[in-house]
Amino acid sequence: MNYRTLGSSGIQISPVCLGTMTFGSPVGEADAVKLVHEAMDLGINFIDTANAYEGYDRVLGSAGGVAEGIVGKALKGRREQAVLATKACAPVGPGPLDRGLSACHILREVDRSLERMKTDYIDLFIIHWPDKLTPLETTLAALDSVVRQGKVRCIGASNHSAAQLCEFLWLADRQGWARMVSSQIPLSLLLRSYESDLAFCEKHGIGVTPYQSLQGGLLTGKYKRGQPEPGDSRAAEKPGWVWPRDEAMYDQLEGMEKLAAEIDVSPAQYALAWALSRPAVSSLVMGAKRIGQVQDAIGAADVSIPDGHLDRIDALFPPPWQQMDPIRG
């Protein structure tokens, strides 16, 4: 396992991070604990969870905590071997204080996460979503306080733009507060909208830990034109979590499968290898139901996308628009 540095933190993490959003359902507690142990035995040391995660049972505003509780049980006796990330912001109850990035919510949820995971510290605490009602200064001051207390070792953001990250960095420098070291964003061949932010993250020491790099399984090769989705696929189990397929998408998927076949790797490994090759990417957050999926993802870290494929990838999956430079071209 060739470990990578998480931004400017100095923390060494595996290029594949075990995501836990499906812990509880469809991955029951016993299977989830076993999966964590098997992944760690393969060299994965980075585990990502959130206070809101409870698998397919999740509805907006439900109490959450299920995945964190399972992770705590799985890490009993092995806590020091793991880089543990969790998050807060999403609603975990019906009240106005049960969500967001206020100091009240952050300080309470950090303590609840510590209790559920049976640990004294969180390696990486991530603000899950932007909160338009809370000033960034308020959020960052609260995060700095839990870092100074030793409850959190470093902080990051999820689903925030480069512009928002820039303001957080500016505030941290101005006030002497803890600095953002990670950004968790959706990134896949089918969803490249955040790709323009990667250069900023690379320049400023922010490690990017993308999620949905297989786009809910669409990039694994399991979905075939004119055929029903497989029974154990996410589209069959939780249709609302997977994009609908149309003829144009099948053209893209079949084109990628041909590229993967040219270098003799699976479509999933090809899609993951592309994501791992993007600037500033430290690790890919991968949800899994079986250890074989984790092994396949680990194999992607050793796959190199040929230079000759890059233009063909862009033709299949257009990159985000960028303003032309009339001076430099």
C-alpha positions in Angstrom: 0.0 0.0 0.0 1.5 3.4 -1.1 0.1 5.9 1.4 -0.6 9.5 0.5 -0.4 12.7 2.6 -3.7 14.3 3.6 -3.1 17.9 2.4 -0.9 19.9 4.8 -1.7 17.7 7.8 1.2 15.4 7.5 -1.1 12.5 8.1 -0.5 9.5 5.9 -3.6 7.8 4.6 -4.4 4.9 2.3 -5.5 5.9 -1.3 -8.8 4.2 -0.6 -10.9 5.3 2.3 -13.6 3.0 3.6 -16.9 4.8 3.5 -19.7 3.8 5.9 -22.8 5.5 4.5 -24.5 2.0 4.0 -23.6 0.7 7.5 -26.8 -0.4 9.2 -28.7 -1.1 6.0 -27.9 -2.9 3.7 -24.7 -3.7 5.6 -25.8 -5.0 9.0 -23.7 -4.5 12.1 -21.9 -7.8 12.1 -21.0 -7.7 8.4 -19.9 -4.0 8.8 -17.6 -4.8 11.6 -16.1 -7.7 9.7 -15.7 -5.4 6.6 -13.8 -2.8 8.6 -11.5 -5.4 10.0 -10.9 -7.0 6.6 -10.2 -3.6 5.0 -7.7 -2.7 7.7 -6.0 -6.0 7.3 -5.5 -5.1 3.6 -3.8 -1.8 4.6 -6.6 0.6 4.6 -6.2 3.0 7.5 -8.7 5.8 6.5 -12.3 5.4 7.6 -15.0 8.0 6.8 -18.4 8.2 8.6 -20.8 10.9 9.7 -23.2 11.6 12.5 -26.2 11.3 10.1 -25.3 8.0 8.5 -27.6 5.1 9.1 -27.7 3.4 5.7 -30.8 3.1 3.5 -33.0 3.7 6.6 -31.9 7.4 6.5 -34.5 10.0 6.1 -33.9 13.8 6.4 -34.0 14.6 10.1 -33.8 11.1 11.5 -31.5 10.7 14.5 -28.5 9.1 12.7 -25.6 7.8 14.8 -25.9 4.2 13.5 -22.7 4.1 11.4 -20.7 5.9 14.0 -21.7 3.3 16.6 -20.7 0.4 14.4 -17.4 2.0 13.6 -16.7 2.4 17.3 -17.3 -1.3 17.8 -15.2 -2.2 14.9 -12.2 -0.1 16.1 -12.2 -1.5 19.6 -8.6 -2.5 20.2 -7.5 -1.0 16.9 -8.2 2.7 17.2 -4.6 3.7 16.9 -4.3 2.0 13.5 -7.0 4.2 12.0 -7.4 7.7 10.7 -11.0 8.4 11.6 -13.1 11.0 9.9 -16.6 12.0 10.8 -19.0 14.9 10.0 -21.7 17.1 11.2 -24.2 19.6 9.7 -27.0 17.5 8.2 -30.3 17.4 10.3 -30.2 14.8 13.1 -33.5 15.8 14.6 -36.5 18.0 14.1 -35.4 21.1 15.9 -33.5 24.2 14.6 -30.4 23.3 16.8 -30.3 19.8 15.4 -28.6 20.9 12.2 -26.2 23.4 10.7 -22.8 24.8 11.6 -23.5 26.9 14.7 -21.2 26.6 17.6 -24.0 25.0 19.6 -24.5 22.3 17.0 -20.8 21.6 16.3 -19.8 21.4 20.0 -22.7 19.1 20.9 -22.2 16.8 17.9 -18.4 16.5 18.4 -19.1 15.2 21.9 -21.9 12.9 20.7 -19.6 11.4 18.0 -16.8 10.8 20.5 -19.3 9.0 22.7 -20.8 6.8 20.0 -17.4 5.9 18.5 -15.9 5.2 22.0 -12.8 7.3 21.3 -11.1 10.3 22.9 -10.3 12.1 19.6 -11.4 12.4 16.0 -8.5 12.6 13.5 -10.5 14.6 10.9 -13.7 16.4 11.7 -15.5 17.6 8.6 -18.3 20.1 8.1 -20.7 18.2 6.0 -22.5 20.9 4.0 -22.5 24.7 3.8 -24.8 26.5 6.2 -26.1 29.8 4.8 -27.4 31.0 8.2 -24.2 30.7 10.1 -21.2 33.1 9.5 -18.0 31.3 8.6 -16.3 33.0 11.5 -18.7 31.4 13.9 -18.2 27.9 12.4 -14.4 28.2 12.3 -14.1 29.5 15.8 -16.1 26.5 17.1 -13.9 24.1 15.1 -10.7 25.8 16.4 -12.0 25.3 20.0 -12.4 21.5 19.6 -8.9 21.3 18.0 -7.4 23.2 21.0 -9.3 21.0 23.4 -7.7 17.9 21.8 -11.0 16.4 20.7 -10.2 16.9 17.1 -6.8 16.8 15.4 -7.6 18.5 12.1 -10.5 19.8 10.2 -12.0 19.7 6.7 -15.0 20.6 4.6 -17.4 18.6 2.4 -19.4 19.9 -0.5 -17.8 23.4 -0.3 -16.5 25.3 -3.2 -13.0 26.6 -3.7 -14.3 30.1 -3.0 -15.7 29.0 0.4 -12.5 27.1 1.2 -10.5 30.3 0.3 -12.5 32.3 2.9 -11.9 29.7 5.6 -8.2 29.8 4.9 -8.1 33.6 5.0 -10.0 33.6 8.3 -7.7 31.0 9.8 -4.6 33.0 8.8 -6.1 36.2 10.1 -7.2 34.8 13.5 -4.6 32.2 14.1 -7.2 29.4 14.0 -7.1 25.8 12.8 -6.7 25.5 9.1 -8.8 23.4 6.7 -6.7 20.5 5.4 -9.2 18.5 3.4 -12.1 18.9 1.0 -14.6 16.1 0.3 -16.4 16.6 -3.0 -18.3 14.4 -5.5 -16.0 13.6 -8.4 -16.3 11.0 -11.1 -16.1 10.8 -14.9 -19.8 11.4 -15.0 -19.6 14.4 -12.5 -16.7 16.7 -13.1 -18.2 20.0 -12.0 -15.8 20.4 -9.0 -12.7 19.6 -11.1 -11.9 23.2 -11.6 -11.4 23.6 -7.8 -8.6 21.0 -7.6 -5.8 23.4 -8.7 -6.7 25.7 -5.8 -6.6 22.8 -3.3 -3.3 21.6 -4.6 -1.8 25.1 -4.3 -3.0 25.6 -0.8 -2.3 22.2 0.8 -5.9 20.9 0.9 -6.1 17.2 0.4 -9.1 16.2 -1.7 -11.0 13.0 -0.7 -13.7 12.5 -3.4 -16.8 10.5 -3.0 -19.1 8.9 -5.6 -16.2 8.2 -7.9 -18.1 5.2 -9.2 -21.3 7.3 -9.4 -23.4 4.9 -7.4 -22.1 1.9 -9.3 -22.8 3.4 -12.8 -19.1 3.2 -13.7 -18.6 -0.4 -12.6 -19.8 -2.0 -15.8 -22.7 -3.7 -14.2 -25.4 -1.7 -16.0 -26.0 -2.8 -19.6 -28.0 -1.2 -22.3 -31.4 -2.9 -22.7 -31.0 -5.0 -19.6 -32.6 -4.6 -16.2 -30.3 -3.6 -13.3 -28.7 -6.4 -11.4 -30.7 -7.4 -8.3 -27.8 -6.5 -5.9 -27.2 -3.1 -7.4 -27.9 0.2 -5.7 -30.4 1.0 -8.5 -32.4 -2.0 -7.5 -32.0 -1.6 -3.8 -32.3 2.2 -3.5 -33.4 3.7 -6.9 -33.4 7.3 -5.7 -29.6 7.0 -5.0 -28.7 6.3 -8.6 -29.1 8.5 -11.6 -31.5 7.3 -14.4 -29.8 5.9 -17.4 -30.5 7.1 -21.0 -29.0 6.3 -24.4 -26.4 9.1 -24.1 -25.2 7.7 -20.8 -24.9 4.2 -22.1 -22.8 5.6 -25.0 -20.4 7.1 -22.3 -20.3 3.9 -20.2 -19.6 1.7 -23.2 -16.9 4.0 -24.4 -15.2 3.9 -21.0 -15.5 0.1 -20.9 -13.6 -0.1 -24.2 -10.8 2.2 -22.8 -10.6 0.0 -19.7 -10.3 -3.1 -21.9 -7.4 -1.6 -23.8 -5.3 -1.7 -20.7 -6.9 -4.9 -19.3 -8.5 -3.5 -16.2 -12.1 -3.5 -14.9 -14.3 -0.5 -15.7 -14.4 0.2 -11.9 -10.6 0.2 -11.6 -10.4 2.5 -14.7 -12.8 5.0 -13.3 -11.1 5.0 -9.9 -7.6 5.3 -11.3 -8.7 8.4 -13.3 -10.1 10.0 -10.1 -6.9 9.1 -8.2 -4.8 10.8 -10.9 -6.5 14.2 -10.4 -4.5 17.0 -8.8 -4.6 17.2 -5.0 -6.5 13.9 -4.6 -5.4 12.1 -1.5 -7.9 9.3 -1.1 -11.2 8.1 -2.6 -14.1 7.5 -0.2 -15.5 4.1 -1.3 -18.6 2.6 0.1 -18.7 -1.2 -0.1 -20.9 -4.2 0.8 -18.2 -6.9 0.3 -14.5 -7.1 0.7 -14.0 -7.9 -2.9 -15.2 -4.4 -3.8 -12.5 -3.0 -1.5 -9.8 -5.2 -3.1 -10.9 -4.1 -6.5 -10.6 -0.4 -5.4 -7.2 -1.0 -3.9 -6.0 -2.4 -7.2 -7.0 0.8 -8.9 -4.2 2.6 -7.1 -1.7 0.7 -9.2 -3.4 1.5 -12.5 -2.0 4.3 -14.7 -4.2 6.0 -17.3 -2.2 6.2 -20.6 -1.6 9.8 -21.8 -3.2 8.8 -25.1 -6.5 8.1 -23.3 -6.9 11.6 -21.8 -8.3 13.3 -24.8 -10.6 10.4 -25.5 -11.8 10.6 -21.9 -12.5 14.3 -22.3 -14.4 13.6 -25.5 -16.6 11.0 -23.7 -16.9 12.9 -20.5 -16.5 16.6 -21.1 -14.6 18.5 -18.4 -16.1 21.7 -16.9 -16.0 24.8 -18.9 -13.0 27.1 -18.4 -12.6 30.6 -19.7 -10.0 30.8 -22.4 -6.8 32.7 -21.7 -6.2 35.1 -24.6 -2.6 35.7 -23.6 -1.3 32.3 -22.8 -3.7 30.2 -24.8 
